Amino acid sequence: MDRLVPSGIVEQWMTHLRRQRSRANDMIWLIEQGATLHDGKDGKPLHDATDRWLTEQREVVADVNRLEELYKGINERGAVVDKGDAPDDATRAGGKTPSAR
């Protein structure tokens, strides 16, 4: 089912995704500087999980980059896929048709 999502909500999603990417980049930097992560139980490390975390954080960065490029591409071409159901440019711009100005 196709639905229009208000632009404010899309902007909130993009802000959230950018923050996730920033956190992932920070984690990547920490690991590359020598930090290690371990899976454990009751405060006792059981095994090193650093490689898994590094892979997951790199995937987060790649996914957010891909989604941001999609978002930018949609915005650059006008964000209208099916022009038959979309309001015309004048209606989108100010809610008035050319004859109502």
MISE-271586 format. One record per residue (C-alpha): residue in one letter; x, y, z. Coordinates in pm, whole numbers, plus 50000, padded with zeros to 5 digits. Layout:
AXYZ;...
This chain:
M500005000050000;D501445033649900;R501145061750152;L502575096450167;V504815101850467;P505025137550597;S508405153250526;G508915161250895;I508785124450981;V511215115750702;E513595142550834;Q513355127251184;W514205092951041;M517175107250853;T518415124751168;H518145092151359;L520015073251085;R522785099251074;R523195096351451;Q523385058551422;R526065062351157;S527995086351380;R527865061851671;A528965033551442;N531875054251312;D532895061851671;M532825024751756;I534875016451446;W537445042551547;L537655028551901;I538164993051774;E540785004551524;Q542585021951813;G542764989252006;A539514986752202;T538144951652241;L534654939052309;H533754906252471;D530584886052507;G530124874952862;K527864864153142;D527614877753495;G530404902653428;K532844875953309;P534104877652951;L533544845252761;H534984852952420;D536214881952207;A533444897652000;T535514925951852;D535524913051493;R531764907651498;W531174942851634;L533504958151377;T531674940351094;E528254950751227;Q529274987151266;R530724988450916;E527424974350785;V525515001650971;V527675028450807;A527245012950462;D523455009350506;V522995045150624;N525185058150340;R523045038750091;L519805051650243;E521085087250253;E522015085549883;L518515072449807;Y517015100850012;K519135126849832;G518265111849494;I514555113349567;N514795149449682;E516815159749376;R514255146449130;G511225160049313;A510205130149523;V507185122449304;V507135087549155;D503565086849021;K502725121348888;G499135110748819;D498325110749191;A500555139749289;P499485175949326;D500865199349065;D503905220949142;A501845251749225;T499675232749473;R502775217849640;A504485251649657;G501755271149827;G498465253249821;K497065274949542;T496575266949179;P497745292148919;S494185303848855;A493565310249226;R496515334449263;
